[in-house]
Amino acid sequence: MKQLLLLLVFILTSSASIAQSLGEDVYIRYYLGRSIQRTKLFDETGIGKFIAFRNIPSNWILEYQRTNALEDIQGLFGAVKPNFSFLNNKSFLLDFKGSSLGELDFSFRGKMDFKKVIGELNVNGHWGNQRNDSNQDNYLDLDLKKRIFLHNSWSFFLKNFTSVNTIWFLGMETQGGQLNFNKASDYLTNNAYGNGIGVTHFVGESSNFIATRSKDMLLINFRVVDHTQNNYYGLQAYTGKEWSVDAKAQYSYRLDNGFDLFQFGLNYRYQTIRESLDSLDLERKESFGGGYVGYETFFGKKFKLSTRVNVAYHNLASWIFVPHLRLDATLLKSLSATAFGGSGMRYANVLSENAQFLLSNRSVKIEEALLPERAWYYGASVNYGTWLKLGLDFYTSLNVQVYHTIYQNKIILDLDSDAYAMSFHNQDGKAEKLSFELDAQIRLAKPQIGLNIDYRLDFIHSTINNQYVREPLSSMHNLLLALDYRLMIQNVYICDITSQFHWYGPQRLPNVSVKTGGGFSYPLESPSVSRWDLKLSFPFYAWVKRSTKWKNFIFYAGIDNLLNEVQPLSYINGEQPFDQNFDGGLFWNSTLGRRYYGGFTYVF
């Protein structure tokens, strides 16, 4: 009875996992949203970063590692990087699942250990070709999609030498738009409206570590990215091409006292990016090289100071000087604090970073030569974590962070001054971002139950159309609740239950009243959005005591968007998609209703 009561409480208060749903990125879309527009994703900053990042299969991911500042030149906006779930040596994993929306997803993961060589292979295929239109607006609720994602790494270990070599490949094609759109006959015609993308994305990277003394390390890193993209939006065609090569050498030297660490580095990048939208061509060839010096020291046992200065010459931005400073303090055994500050710069890729607004008939206006974005930042965080015994053994942690970015220059997207255009220009006025983040976790040892609470407040304001306003389609409040529970009845492991709840507050919408006519007034602010996902996993290895192949199966089933929340009026003037009043880029909620899915994982 006690177990069933806990289960009932769980379902009534449940919350969210951070993985993406079948073919849809939930954590990225619902929690991070457009706040990651300027961050490094998956160690990438080019035009392919969003597509590659959002299509990493959920069953590869253990968690998303986030940081609000990095030490490199482009790192002031932070980074989000997925950490893969652990694979045992000489183990293989198969995962197959399907959904009520006609989606099929297959993954293979394997790891082999040959003493001094470790190889890992991850392959994913996704296929969705069912046309769904639950709200009967004559538009697909979910884009048709074909995808293959491959990750292969080989690590070599010698006496004083370690080499990690990785290849990533993503090939994908999607199709959205009107229900009767056929790409073979309707592409770039006004027979029916369609939109979609075709992508090939390749990354090759080699990281080599050489131990020169017992405390010193030489790092040599080489990375190449090749990305090709072909999109279409009604009668508009977009092409994107990115090719870049990065090389870095870093030597870490620690003094004999064990407290002082010096880092000396050289880096070079060549990157060419070209974006074309009909007759508009944006091409940028970047080449910059330089070096950095870092110093790290301890003051007693409680304080650590880290500094780094980057100096580089950029062919477009001339000399770049980027400092970073960080102070870590261990106040108590379970309590620590950090203060940090610095600066950075980057070039914006305006079309790929704002691709959703191309799903309209807006013209694109670039009013002046776009300068690099530059900003200063500072912030502080407090972290607490400990095991407690208050009748039950449980672990609790609390992380709080405040982060302020002050822009010297920012590329402004203006959707307000002209409802029929998206305009880009350099910052003319004030622009800043103030973030407050709270992450709390409670985990009980018995019963096995865990609760995560993540809340983020983003104050993102810029001067747009001569007014200091919140950026469009950016939510100030974002909440993610995650709860997992292992159901045990009479010491028998029955199943794992994971539940997720996303909530984010209203978003400012650009004024498009001229497109809606006199009969309907489009709001200037969206309502808040809630999403609840639920998943149950049934491990046969806990049920079957004798040796059998069935013991290696884990079956699971779930429901996404349990509350069935969808956005009304997803397309403005959707009956006439080739008219200037058509606009399908103002998405602030999902167009999908409930999704039912099921599948299995087999480990051998």
ChimeraX attribute file (.defattr): number of C-alpha atoms within 10 A of each C-alpha:
attribute: neighborCount
match mode: 1-to-1
recipient: residues
	/A:1	7
	/A:2	8
	/A:3	12
	/A:4	12
	/A:5	9
	/A:6	14
	/A:7	16
	/A:8	12
	/A:9	10
	/A:10	19
	/A:11	14
	/A:12	8
	/A:13	13
	/A:14	22
	/A:15	26
	/A:16	26
	/A:17	24
	/A:18	23
	/A:19	21
	/A:20	19
	/A:21	20
	/A:22	23
	/A:23	23
	/A:24	15
	/A:25	18
	/A:26	23
	/A:27	20
	/A:28	20
	/A:29	17
	/A:30	24
	/A:31	21
	/A:32	18
	/A:33	17
	/A:34	18
	/A:35	18
	/A:36	17
	/A:37	17
	/A:38	20
	/A:39	22
	/A:40	23
	/A:41	23
	/A:42	18
	/A:43	13
	/A:44	18
	/A:45	20
	/A:46	23
	/A:47	24
	/A:48	24
	/A:49	20
	/A:50	19
	/A:51	17
	/A:52	23
	/A:53	18
	/A:54	19
	/A:55	19
	/A:56	21
	/A:57	24
	/A:58	22
	/A:59	19
	/A:60	20
	/A:61	16
	/A:62	14
	/A:63	15
	/A:64	16
	/A:65	11
	/A:66	12
	/A:67	15
	/A:68	17
	/A:69	24
	/A:70	17
	/A:71	22
	/A:72	17
	/A:73	20
	/A:74	22
	/A:75	21
	/A:76	29
	/A:77	23
	/A:78	17
	/A:79	23
	/A:80	20
	/A:81	16
	/A:82	18
	/A:83	13
	/A:84	13
	/A:85	11
	/A:86	10
	/A:87	15
	/A:88	10
	/A:89	14
	/A:90	14
	/A:91	14
	/A:92	18
	/A:93	16
	/A:94	17
	/A:95	19
	/A:96	18
	/A:97	19
	/A:98	20
	/A:99	19
	/A:100	13
	/A:101	20
	/A:102	14
	/A:103	19
	/A:104	20
	/A:105	21
	/A:106	19
	/A:107	22
	/A:108	19
	/A:109	20
	/A:110	20
	/A:111	19
	/A:112	17
	/A:113	14
	/A:114	10
	/A:115	8
	/A:116	11
	/A:117	15
	/A:118	17
	/A:119	19
	/A:120	20
	/A:121	17
	/A:122	19
	/A:123	18
	/A:124	23
	/A:125	18
	/A:126	22
	/A:127	20
	/A:128	20
	/A:129	16
	/A:130	15
	/A:131	18
	/A:132	18
	/A:133	17
	/A:134	13
	/A:135	16
	/A:136	10
	/A:137	16
	/A:138	15
	/A:139	25
	/A:140	24
	/A:141	24
	/A:142	22
	/A:143	20
	/A:144	20
	/A:145	20
	/A:146	20
	/A:147	19
	/A:148	19
	/A:149	20
	/A:150	18
	/A:151	17
	/A:152	17
	/A:153	18
	/A:154	17
	/A:155	18
	/A:156	16
	/A:157	14
	/A:158	10
	/A:159	8
	/A:160	12
	/A:161	14
	/A:162	17
	/A:163	19
	/A:164	18
	/A:165	18
	/A:166	19
	/A:167	17
	/A:168	17
	/A:169	18
	/A:170	20
	/A:171	18
	/A:172	21
	/A:173	19
	/A:174	19
	/A:175	22
	/A:176	23
	/A:177	25
	/A:178	21
	/A:179	18
	/A:180	15
	/A:181	20
	/A:182	16
	/A:183	16
	/A:184	6
	/A:185	10
	/A:186	16
	/A:187	20
	/A:188	17
	/A:189	14
	/A:190	13
	/A:191	14
	/A:192	21
	/A:193	26
	/A:194	27
	/A:195	23
	/A:196	20
	/A:197	19
	/A:198	18
	/A:199	20
	/A:200	18
	/A:201	21
	/A:202	19
	/A:203	19
	/A:204	17
	/A:205	18
	/A:206	18
	/A:207	17
	/A:208	17
	/A:209	18
	/A:210	17
	/A:211	16
	/A:212	14
	/A:213	11
	/A:214	8
	/A:215	13
	/A:216	16
	/A:217	18
	/A:218	19
	/A:219	17
	/A:220	18
	/A:221	18
	/A:222	17
	/A:223	18
	/A:224	18
	/A:225	19
	/A:226	17
	/A:227	22
	/A:228	18
	/A:229	22
	/A:230	17
	/A:231	20
	/A:232	22
	/A:233	23
	/A:234	24
	/A:235	17
	/A:236	18
	/A:237	18
	/A:238	21
	/A:239	18
	/A:240	22
	/A:241	20
	/A:242	21
	/A:243	19
	/A:244	19
	/A:245	18
	/A:246	17
	/A:247	17
	/A:248	18
	/A:249	17
	/A:250	19
	/A:251	20
	/A:252	18
	/A:253	18
	/A:254	20
	/A:255	11
	/A:256	9
	/A:257	7
	/A:258	10
	/A:259	13
	/A:260	16
	/A:261	19
	/A:262	18
	/A:263	19
	/A:264	16
	/A:265	18
	/A:266	18
	/A:267	19
	/A:268	18
	/A:269	17
	/A:270	15
	/A:271	17
	/A:272	16
	/A:273	18
	/A:274	17
	/A:275	22
	/A:276	16
	/A:277	19
	/A:278	11
	/A:279	9
	/A:280	12
	/A:281	12
	/A:282	14
	/A:283	15
	/A:284	14
	/A:285	14
	/A:286	16
	/A:287	17
	/A:288	19
	/A:289	19
	/A:290	17
	/A:291	17
	/A:292	21
	/A:293	17
	/A:294	19
	/A:295	18
	/A:296	17
	/A:297	17
	/A:298	17
	/A:299	10
	/A:300	8
	/A:301	9
	/A:302	13
	/A:303	16
	/A:304	18
	/A:305	18
	/A:306	18
	/A:307	20
	/A:308	20
	/A:309	18
	/A:310	21
	/A:311	17
	/A:312	20
	/A:313	16
	/A:314	16
	/A:315	12
	/A:316	14
	/A:317	16
	/A:318	9
	/A:319	13
	/A:320	16
	/A:321	14
	/A:322	20
	/A:323	20
	/A:324	24
	/A:325	18
	/A:326	19
	/A:327	18
	/A:328	19
	/A:329	18
	/A:330	16
	/A:331	13
	/A:332	10
	/A:333	10
	/A:334	12
	/A:335	16
	/A:336	18
	/A:337	19
	/A:338	18
	/A:339	18
	/A:340	19
	/A:341	20
	/A:342	23
	/A:343	26
	/A:344	25
	/A:345	24
	/A:346	19
	/A:347	20
	/A:348	19
	/A:349	19
	/A:350	18
	/A:351	19
	/A:352	21
	/A:353	18
	/A:354	14
	/A:355	13
	/A:356	14
	/A:357	19
	/A:358	24
	/A:359	22
	/A:360	24
	/A:361	23
	/A:362	20
	/A:363	14
	/A:364	16
	/A:365	14
	/A:366	14
	/A:367	10
	/A:368	9
	/A:369	9
	/A:370	18
	/A:371	17
	/A:372	17
	/A:373	19
	/A:374	18
	/A:375	20
	/A:376	20
	/A:377	22
	/A:378	20
	/A:379	20
	/A:380	17
	/A:381	18
	/A:382	19
	/A:383	17
	/A:384	16
	/A:385	17
	/A:386	12
	/A:387	14
	/A:388	12
	/A:389	8
	/A:390	7
	/A:391	6
	/A:392	11
	/A:393	13
	/A:394	19
	/A:395	16
	/A:396	17
	/A:397	17
	/A:398	18
	/A:399	18
	/A:400	17
	/A:401	19
	/A:402	18
	/A:403	20
	/A:404	18
	/A:405	21
	/A:406	17
	/A:407	22
	/A:408	17
	/A:409	19
	/A:410	26
	/A:411	22
	/A:412	20
	/A:413	21
	/A:414	20
	/A:415	22
	/A:416	17
	/A:417	15
	/A:418	16
	/A:419	19
	/A:420	20
	/A:421	18
	/A:422	20
	/A:423	19
	/A:424	20
	/A:425	18
	/A:426	18
	/A:427	20
	/A:428	16
	/A:429	15
	/A:430	17
	/A:431	24
	/A:432	18
	/A:433	17
	/A:434	17
	/A:435	17
	/A:436	17
	/A:437	17
	/A:438	17
	/A:439	17
	/A:440	18
	/A:441	18
	/A:442	17
	/A:443	20
	/A:444	17
	/A:445	11
	/A:446	11
	/A:447	16
	/A:448	14
	/A:449	20
	/A:450	19
	/A:451	20
	/A:452	22
	/A:453	18
	/A:454	18
	/A:455	20
	/A:456	22
	/A:457	18
	/A:458	20
	/A:459	18
	/A:460	19
	/A:461	18
	/A:462	25
	/A:463	18
	/A:464	23
	/A:465	15
	/A:466	10
	/A:467	11
	/A:468	13
	/A:469	15
	/A:470	21
	/A:471	24
	/A:472	22
	/A:473	19
	/A:474	22
	/A:475	27
	/A:476	19
	/A:477	18
	/A:478	22
	/A:479	22
	/A:480	24
	/A:481	24
	/A:482	22
	/A:483	25
	/A:484	23
	/A:485	21
	/A:486	19
	/A:487	19
	/A:488	16
	/A:489	13
	/A:490	7
	/A:491	7
	/A:492	10
	/A:493	16
	/A:494	17
	/A:495	21
	/A:496	18
	/A:497	22
	/A:498	24
	/A:499	26
	/A:500	25
	/A:501	24
	/A:502	24
	/A:503	19
	/A:504	25
	/A:505	18
	/A:506	19
	/A:507	21
	/A:508	20
	/A:509	21
	/A:510	20
	/A:511	17
	/A:512	22
	/A:513	15
	/A:514	13
	/A:515	19
	/A:516	15
	/A:517	12
	/A:518	8
	/A:519	6
	/A:520	9
	/A:521	13
	/A:522	18
	/A:523	13
	/A:524	14
	/A:525	16
	/A:526	19
	/A:527	14
	/A:528	15
	/A:529	19
	/A:530	19
	/A:531	23
	/A:532	22
	/A:533	24
	/A:534	22
	/A:535	20
	/A:536	19
	/A:537	20
	/A:538	18
	/A:539	21
	/A:540	18
	/A:541	17
	/A:542	14
	/A:543	14
	/A:544	13
	/A:545	9
	/A:546	9
	/A:547	9
	/A:548	9
	/A:549	13
	/A:550	14
	/A:551	17
	/A:552	18
	/A:553	18
	/A:554	19
	/A:555	19
	/A:556	19
	/A:557	17
	/A:558	20
	/A:559	20
	/A:560	22
	/A:561	22
	/A:562	17
	/A:563	13
	/A:564	15
	/A:565	17
	/A:566	20
	/A:567	17
	/A:568	12
	/A:569	15
	/A:570	20
	/A:571	19
	/A:572	19
	/A:573	18
	/A:574	20
	/A:575	13
	/A:576	12
	/A:577	23
	/A:578	19
	/A:579	13
	/A:580	15
	/A:581	21
	/A:582	21
	/A:583	26
	/A:584	19
	/A:585	18
	/A:586	20
	/A:587	18
	/A:588	25
	/A:589	20
	/A:590	19
	/A:591	20
	/A:592	20
	/A:593	19
	/A:594	17
	/A:595	17
	/A:596	18
	/A:597	21
	/A:598	18
	/A:599	18
	/A:600	17
	/A:601	20
	/A:602	17
	/A:603	15
	/A:604	11
